[in-house]
Amino acid sequence: MAAGRPPTMRDVAAHAGVSVSTVSRVVNAERYVDAATREKVEASVAALGFLRNESARTLRPGQRTATVALVVEDLTNPFSAELAHGVELVAAAAGYVVLLLSTGRDAAGERDEVREQEIVAELLRRRVDGVLVVPGADDAAGRYAALAERAPVVFVDRLPRGVRGDVVLLDNAGGSRRLTGWLVDRGHRRIAYVGGDRRSGPGAKRYSGFRAALKAVGVPEHRELLRFGRRSSEEARTATGELLALPDPPTAVFCDNNRMTVGALLAVHRAGADVVVAGFDHVELAEVLVDRVALVTYDPVDVGRRAAGLLVERLAGADVAPRKITVPVELAEFGNR
């Protein structure tokens, strides 16, 4: 535990050798915790000086907190910041304060499931009126099930498997097809792909759109030009540098998110290569780029507005079947060479 900050449920869980969810059940006096475990957790609570959120505990059943939460993975991503702005515009107009939290990644760079569990436990304690979530994985349904039982939950960018709920999505596959088609129409046949997770969520949809566009016009997918599992612009820069160093390098690089695009642009610029970069998501300062780049763009603020609108309607009593909004995307060209 870092010096100078109050202990969290994660600290208590580590001290007691139990899960964050177990600590939450003990702290909130819930059932299904055996006596020995409860005593161990209570001892850790006392030893660390952990304090519960008593203001939430004093609320009467059904009483509102006038607070909604937005849970994202990465606060440094421009998408998250603009999304939050859109959410706040709608939420504030409806009389709600927005609590912003990020799940982040663990020391190994993987999705931090413990942090996610801790956030869910904290939101349950605070008894927020509703939650908007940008899930980090398709299998996140279980982590938000307890929240969904107590408050409306709206998902953004992906709907976890096994969940029936409101969701706002991007046209990921359609945008990738258009972007790949743009490259093919300009004569590119050796097109590299640099991306993150191709197995689930937006990454899977974007990769499927890329493949479908190539297949539709009979252009082969070159396996040696595929680079997956990249998480940062630096990793994308390294991957693109490797691609440019191949005996038969690509003439274009498709990037499946803004971090990948930034890394690819850096690699191409430093190598002085005559390679076109195409990417999903807008990139800051794209308008002043000299090197040619094509981007699938959309308005994250609008995504936030739409998601918050669904949540506010639920909070106002809307009792309708789960709704899905697909936000359209556009293709934009930048640079002059």
N, C-alpha and C positions, 0 to 999 in steps of 0.2 A: 504494500500500500504506500502510495506516495505521501511524503511528509507534508503536512499543512492542509490536506483536504479531508473532508469527512468520509468515513467508511461507507462503502456501497454494499449492495447485496452480493456482488461478486466477491468482495473481500470477505464477507461473512461465510459465503459458500466455500471459499478456499481454506479458510481457517477451520471450518467444521468438517471439511472433507465430504461435502454433499453438493448437489446441484443447486443452481440459482432458483429453479422452480420450487425445490423443497424449502429453501429459505423463505420464499414468498408465501408458501402455505403456512409455515410456522408464524411468520410475522403477522399475517392476516387472520390468524386463529382459525384456519380452515381444517377440515377433517383429513383423514387418510394419511396421517403421519404417526408412526409408532412412537411410544413414549421415550424410548432411548434416543431416537434421532431428534425428537423435539427438545429434549434436555441438552443434547450436544449443541444444537443450533442456538438455543437460548443462552448457553454458556459463552458461545462465540459472540453473540450480540452484546452481552454484558462486557466481555473482555475488550472488544473493539470500540465500544461506545456507539454502536449503530442506533440511529434514531429513525422512527417511522414518520411517515407524512401524516401527522395527526389532523391537519386541516381537511384532508380527504376523508378521514375516518369519521369526522363529525357530521358529514353530510347525511341528510335523511334519505331513505330509499326513494329513488326517482328524482331527487334534486339534481339540477344541472350545475356543472362547473363553469360553463361558458368557455370551455377550452377544447380545442381539437389538436391532434398531433399529426405531424408529417414525419415519416420515417424514411430516410434515404440511406444509401450506402456510402457515398463519397461527397462530402460538403465542398471539396475543392473542384469538383466537376462543374463547369458552367451550367450544364443542364439542371443540376440540383438547385443552384442558386436562382435561376430563372423560373423553374417550376415552383419553388417556394414563394417567389414574388406573386405569381399568378394565384396560388392558393390563398395567400394572405389578402389579396385584393377582394376576393369573394367572401372569405371568412370574416374579415373585419366589417364588411358591409352588412353582414348578417349578425354582428354582435359577438363574434368569437375571437379569442386570442389563439394564435398558433404556436404550439410547442414544437420546435424543430430538433430532431435527434438523428444521429448517424450510426449505422452499425459498424462501418469501417471494415478493416481486415486484420487478421491476427499477425503474429511475428513472421509467419511463413508466407504471408501474402495471400492467404486463403480467406474465404468468407468467415467472419467471426461469429459462429453460431452461439457461443456463450454470451457475447455482447448482445446479440439479438434476443436471447432469452431474458437477459437482464432488462432490456428495454421494455419487453412485453410485461414483465413483472412490475416495473416502475409505472407503466401506464395503467395497469390494473389498480395499483395503489392510489394513483392520482385520480382515478375514476374520470378520465377524460370523456367528453360526450361523444366523440367520434375520432376515427383514425384514417389517415391516408398513408398507404404503404407502397414504396417501390421495392418489391421483394428482390432479394439477392439470388434466389434460386427457385426452380419450379417445385421443389419439395418443401417449401416453407409453410405449407398449409397448417401443419400441426402447431407451429409456433404462434400462429395468430388465431387459432380456434377459440381459445379462452377469451380473447378480446372480442371476437365476433359474437360470442354469446351474450356479451354485456353492452356492446355499443356497435353502431354501424361502422363497417370497414369498407373503404374503397381502395382498389388496387390500381397501380399505375405501371404501364410498360410491360407487365406480364401478369397472368392469372395463375397462381399456383395450382398444381394438379389436385383434383378432388375438391375444389372450392367452387361454390356457387355464390357469386357476389358481383357487385358493380365493378367495372373495370374500364379504364381508358387506355387504349393501345395506339401505337403508331402503325402505319402501313409499312411494316418492315420488309416483308417479302416483295411487295409491289415497288417500293422505293429502290430496292437492290436490283430488281429486274430492269428498271428504267436506267439506272446508273451503269449497269453492265452493258445494256443495249447501246448506251451513248458511246462507250469505249469501242464496242464492236463496229458500230457505224463509222467510226473514224479509223478503221483498219487494224485495230489491235487484235492479235491472235494469241500472243503469249502474255496472259494477264495473271499477275500474282495476286494472292489474297493474304492479307495480314489482319488477324483478328483475335478475339478473346475466346469465349466459350462457344463452340459450334454445336454443342449437344442439347442445349436448352435455351429457353427464353428468347429475347430479341436476337441474340447471336445466331441461334439456329434458324430463325426465320430469314435473317439477312443472308446467311450462307445458302439456304435453299433457293432464295431468289436469284442469287449469283449463278448457281448451278443450272437453274431452270432457263435463265436467259441464254447461257452458253449452249445448252442442249437444243434450244428452240431454233438456233441458226447453224447448228452443226459445228460449233467451235469446240475443240477439245479442252478439257480441264487438265492442266499439267500438274501432276502430283508434286513434282519437285519445286513448284512455285507456291505451295501452300504453307502458311505459317500460322498456327493456332496457339492458344493459351497465353497470349501476351496481355499484360495487365496495365502497362504504363507506356508513355510516349518514348521513354528511353529503351524499353524492350522492343518497341516497334521500330525504333531507329536502328537498333542492332540487327533485327531480323531483315529489314529492308537493305541494310548494308551487305548482308550475306547474299541476298538475292541479286543485288547489283554486281557482286563479284563472281557470279556463276559464269561458266564459259559461254552459255547462251542465256543472257539475262532477259528479264521481262521488258516489254515496252510500256507496260502500264501496271500500276499497283492499286488494287481495290482494298480500301481500309474500312473495317466494319464499325468504327466509332471515332469520335473526335480525337481521342488520345492517340489512336493508331495513325490517324491522318497527320497529326503534328509530327510524330516520329518519322513517318515516311518522307514528309516534306524536308525535314532536316537532313536525312540521309541522302536524298536526291540532290539537294542543294550543295551539300558538302562534296559530293562525288562529281558534281558538274555533269550529271547524267541527263540524257535526253529521254526522260521517262515521265509519263503523265501520271499524276496521282488523283485518284477518285475516292471520295469518302462519304460515309453516312454521318450525319450531324453537321451543323454549322461549325466553322472554326473561326475564332476571334481574329480580326484583322485580315480575313480572307480577301477583302476588297482591295488591299494594297499589295497583294502578292504579285510577283512578276512571273513566276513559274505557273504554267497552266494547271488548274485544279478544277474538278467538277465535284459538287457536293449535293447530297440529298439534304434539303433543309426543311424545317418546320419551326413553329413557334412554341418553345417550352412554356412560355407564360400562358399561352392559350391552353396548353395541356393542363397546367395547374388550375386555370379557371374552370375548365370543364370538370375536372376531378372534384374540385371543391364544390362545384354546383351540384353534382350528384350527392355528395355528402350532406350538404345543407338541406337538400330536398328530403333525404332520409330523416334528418333530425327534425324536420318540420312535420314528419308523420307519413311520408310517402310509403305506401304499402303496395309495391308493384314487384313484378318479376325482376330478377337481376338484369341489369342493363349493361350493354357494351357499346362504347363509343370508339370508333376508329378515326384517328386524326389523319387527314390527308397530308402528303408530303410533296415537295416541289424539287425540281432539278435546277441548279444554278451553276453557271460557269464563272470562273475568276481567272485573273492572270492574262498575259498576252503573248505567251510563247510556249 
